[in-house]
Amino acid sequence: MSFLIRTDGVTTSAGRRALLGGSGLLLSGTAVALLAGRSVRAAERAGSAAQDTRILNTALGAELEAIAAYQLGADSGLLQKPVRDLALTFQGQHRAHADLLASTVTKLGGKPVAAKDKYNFPTETLKTQADVLRFAAMLEKGAVSAYLGAVPVFGNRDLAKAAASILGDEAMHWAILRNALGEVPVPEAFVA
């Protein structure tokens, strides 16, 4: 079976094998869906769900890393009781984020990423409570930046709203940790 493909005003004929990439001709998921008789909207939703699942799994991986990092801090013996309690509170919030992200990945038909057996944390530099707090603050700042970058690329706007909610929590963690270090809690008017 041959199809007519119009590209830049030139009509060419291509067989099914060529359309599916056998000759190096690449078509978007939307084009393939149209050729298969599905609507563009269905193809966009499928592509969007796959992209959203990848974003969610990336966020889930970061949340699992944060859970492990806070456990490292709590077990280090370097944190005074009120700071250790705060670290465990933040860990619990990361656990709640991870649970939500994992269940959402599953609902979208994906497989949630698992926690790593071992994370490469800079344990040799963690000698004091301040070192642990700086490390946690660095992770929280990274989480803020990651969620800030993810929010606008979600295809599903409800997922974007949920990510923005988590972003707010990560920003509060970062501010509180900076404050605990005696630093200005909110160093800039805008998060970069």
N, C-alpha and C positions, 0 to 999 in steps of 0.2 A: 504494500500500500504506500502511496506517495502523498505528501502534503505540499501545498504551496506555501512558501514562507516569504513574506515581504519584509525586506530590510533596506533602509535608506532608499526607498523608491524602486528597488530592484526585486523582481519576483523570481524566486528559484524553486526548484523542486527538490524535495529531500525525502528519503525513505524513513520508515519508522526507526531503523537502527541509527541513522544520522541524527534524528531528533533526540534520541536518548543518549547521545554522546559518543557513539561509535566512531564518528569521523572527526571528533574534536569540536563539533558545533555544540555550544552550551546554551541552554534555555533556562530561564528562571523557573522557579517552582510555580509561579502564577501561570506562565506560558504552558508548562506541562499539564497543569490542572485544567486549563482551558481546552487543550488538545484531548484530554481524557474525558471531557464532557462535564467537568465540575465547574462551578461558578468561581469567579475570581475571589469573591468574598470567602468562600470555603477554603481556598488555597491560602489566602492571607491569614485566616484564623489558624490554620494548621501550622504555617510558618511562624506566626506570632507565638503560638503556644510552645513550639520547639525552642524558639529564642528565649521566651520567658522562662522555660524550664532550665535552660543553660545558665541564665542570670541567677535564678533562684538557687541552683546547685552551687554556683560560685559563692554566693552569699552564705549558704549553708556551710560550706567548707571553712569560710572565715569565722563563722559563729562557733563551729566546733573547735577551731584553733583557739579562739578566745576562752572557751570553757576550759580547755587544757591549760592555757596560760594562767588563768586565775587559780586553777588548782595548784599549779606550780608555785605561785605566789603564796597561797594559803598554807601549803606544806613546807615552805622554805624555812619557817622559823624566824624569818626576818620581820614579819609584820606584827605590830602591836595589836592588841585585841580589837580596838574600835576600827582600825584600818583593815584587819583581817575580816571582821564582820562585814565591812563595806565591800571588800573584794568578793566575799561569798554572795552578797546580795547582787552584785553586778554579774557574777557567774550565773546565778539563778535567772537573771533577766536574759542573758545570752542563751541559756538553756531553753527558755520560753520562745525566744526568736527561732532557735534551731528546730524546735518541735513544730512550730507553725510553718516554717519553710519546708521541712521534710514532708509534712502532710500535704502541703500545697503541691509540691513536686509530684507526689503520688497521685493526687487528684487530677493533675494534668497528664497523667499517664507515663510519667518518668520514674526513674529509679533514683532516690536520694543518695547523695554521696555519703560515705561513712567517715567517721573520724579516723585519722591516721593512727597507726600504732605508736609512732614517735614523731614529735615535732622538733625541729631544729631551733630551739630557743637559745639565746645567748646566756646560758646559765653561769658561765665563767665570769660574766660581768655583773652578776646580781649578788652584791656583797652587803648591801644595806637596804633598809626599808625604802629609802629614796630611789635606789636603783630599780627596785621592783615597781614602784609607782611610775617612774619614768618609762619603763618598759611597757606597762599597762597603758599609760597615756599615749605612747607611740602607736600601739595596736588600735586604741580607740580612735585616734586621729585618722589612721588608715581606714578604719571602718566608716567613718564619716565621709571621707573622700570617695570610697567605693560606692556607698549608697547614693551619694550625691550624683555620681556618674551613672548609676543604674536607673534612677527614677525616670529620667526622660526617655529611656530606650525600651521600657516595657510596652508591649503591644496592648496588654490588658491594663486599663487605667486603674482598676481596683487594686491590682498588684502594685502599681506605682504608688498609690495612696498608702498601702500597707508598708512598703519600703520606706516611704517618707516618714511614717510613724516610727519605724525602727531607727531611721536616721536621727530623728530628734532624741531618742533615748541614747544613742551612741554619742551624740554631741554633749548631752548632759554628763555622761560618764567622763568624757574627756575634760570637760570644764571642772568637774569635781576633783578629778585626779590632779589637774594643774593647780587648783586651789590648795590641795593637800600638800603639794610640793612648794607652796609659797609663791607660786607664779600667778600672773594675772589669769583668771579663769577663762576669759574670753579675749584672746589676744588681738583679734581683728574684728572689724565690722562685718566682714564677709568670710565665709568658709571657702577655701580654695581646694 
